[in-house]
């Protein structure tokens, strides 16, 4: 049954049309309730996004492999394969485009939301939600990639940091507009690069281990915490109150630089 939303889809609901997103962003909607799926589609198509709907987890994986969407709106409870498993398999698949994942959950599913973030979801939205909130969440996620749209493939930049993968140099922008080269170990450099490749994304310890060590890791995954502390000492103004590398309790870490 369709949930009650605070606002309908008519022009009178106060949600103005936005300019056409760069590159015609493609969004895959994975939702088994037809009314909600159609609501999401109509809302996002009003904002000039290109949308496609599938109703089960296996179909979502097939579309993901063939079409490489920019963002996936993924319901938690799905037939054939649930949203958590779909999210896990997507993050384990090596593809040219690593999509953002916005997970839909019902009220009271806090544990599932935490698990969802730990498996690689970038954000979650609790049902019922308003069209305005949906658009805001989608645009916030896509801005993370659009912010770097004009940069070189191997160059990551945020407000305070630049990482040049080709030259293997990381710098910090100082208040006097000069640059300071960061003295990082190879692992610290790779850790910072990983964080800066997806600002705002929550990374679990196991995901960071896969990125940094791959199959060559043997030991306690809490070694990640040690390297996080060392990196914080080199980039944070106050390691006791981190500004850039933040702990997400029960999940892992994320990098923010507004």
Secondary structure in CASP SS format (residue, H / E / C, confidence):
PFRMAT SS
TARGET T0000
AUTHOR 0000-0000-0000
METHOD secondary structure of the structure
MODEL  1
X C 1.00
X C 1.00
X C 1.00
X C 1.00
X C 1.00
X C 1.00
X C 1.00
X C 1.00
X C 1.00
X C 1.00
X H 1.00
X H 1.00
X H 1.00
X C 1.00
X C 1.00
X C 1.00
X C 1.00
X C 1.00
X C 1.00
X C 1.00
X C 1.00
X C 1.00
X C 1.00
X C 1.00
X C 1.00
X E 1.00
X E 1.00
X E 1.00
X E 1.00
X E 1.00
X C 1.00
X C 1.00
X C 1.00
X H 1.00
X H 1.00
X H 1.00
X H 1.00
X H 1.00
X H 1.00
X H 1.00
X H 1.00
X H 1.00
X H 1.00
X H 1.00
X H 1.00
X H 1.00
X C 1.00
X C 1.00
X C 1.00
X E 1.00
X E 1.00
X E 1.00
X E 1.00
X E 1.00
X C 1.00
X E 1.00
X H 1.00
X H 1.00
X H 1.00
X H 1.00
X H 1.00
X H 1.00
X H 1.00
X H 1.00
X H 1.00
X H 1.00
X H 1.00
X C 1.00
X C 1.00
X C 1.00
X E 1.00
X E 1.00
X E 1.00
X E 1.00
X E 1.00
X C 1.00
X C 1.00
X C 1.00
X E 1.00
X C 1.00
X C 1.00
X C 1.00
X H 1.00
X H 1.00
X H 1.00
X H 1.00
X H 1.00
X H 1.00
X H 1.00
X H 1.00
X H 1.00
X H 1.00
X C 1.00
X C 1.00
X C 1.00
X C 1.00
X C 1.00
X C 1.00
X C 1.00
X E 1.00
X E 1.00
X E 1.00
X E 1.00
X E 1.00
X E 1.00
X E 1.00
X C 1.00
X C 1.00
X C 1.00
X H 1.00
X H 1.00
X H 1.00
X H 1.00
X H 1.00
X H 1.00
X H 1.00
X H 1.00
X H 1.00
X C 1.00
X C 1.00
X C 1.00
X C 1.00
X E 1.00
X E 1.00
X E 1.00
X E 1.00
X E 1.00
X C 1.00
X C 1.00
X C 1.00
X H 1.00
X H 1.00
X H 1.00
X H 1.00
X H 1.00
X H 1.00
X H 1.00
X H 1.00
X H 1.00
X H 1.00
X H 1.00
X H 1.00
X H 1.00
X H 1.00
X H 1.00
X H 1.00
X C 1.00
X C 1.00
X C 1.00
X C 1.00
X C 1.00
X C 1.00
X C 1.00
X C 1.00
X E 1.00
X E 1.00
X E 1.00
X C 1.00
X C 1.00
X C 1.00
X E 1.00
X E 1.00
X E 1.00
X E 1.00
X C 1.00
X C 1.00
X C 1.00
X C 1.00
X E 1.00
X E 1.00
X E 1.00
X E 1.00
X E 1.00
X C 1.00
X C 1.00
X C 1.00
X C 1.00
X C 1.00
X E 1.00
X E 1.00
X E 1.00
X C 1.00
X C 1.00
X C 1.00
X C 1.00
X H 1.00
X H 1.00
X H 1.00
X H 1.00
X H 1.00
X H 1.00
X H 1.00
X H 1.00
X H 1.00
X H 1.00
X H 1.00
X H 1.00
X C 1.00
X C 1.00
X C 1.00
X C 1.00
X E 1.00
X E 1.00
X C 1.00
X H 1.00
X H 1.00
X H 1.00
X H 1.00
X H 1.00
X H 1.00
X H 1.00
X H 1.00
X C 1.00
X H 1.00
X H 1.00
X H 1.00
X C 1.00
X C 1.00
X C 1.00
X C 1.00
X C 1.00
X C 1.00
X H 1.00
X H 1.00
X H 1.00
X H 1.00
X H 1.00
X H 1.00
X H 1.00
X H 1.00
X H 1.00
X H 1.00
X H 1.00
X H 1.00
X H 1.00
X C 1.00
X C 1.00
X C 1.00
X H 1.00
X H 1.00
X H 1.00
X C 1.00
X C 1.00
X C 1.00
X E 1.00
X E 1.00
X E 1.00
X E 1.00
X C 1.00
X C 1.00
X C 1.00
X E 1.00
X E 1.00
X E 1.00
X E 1.00
X C 1.00
X C 1.00
X C 1.00
END
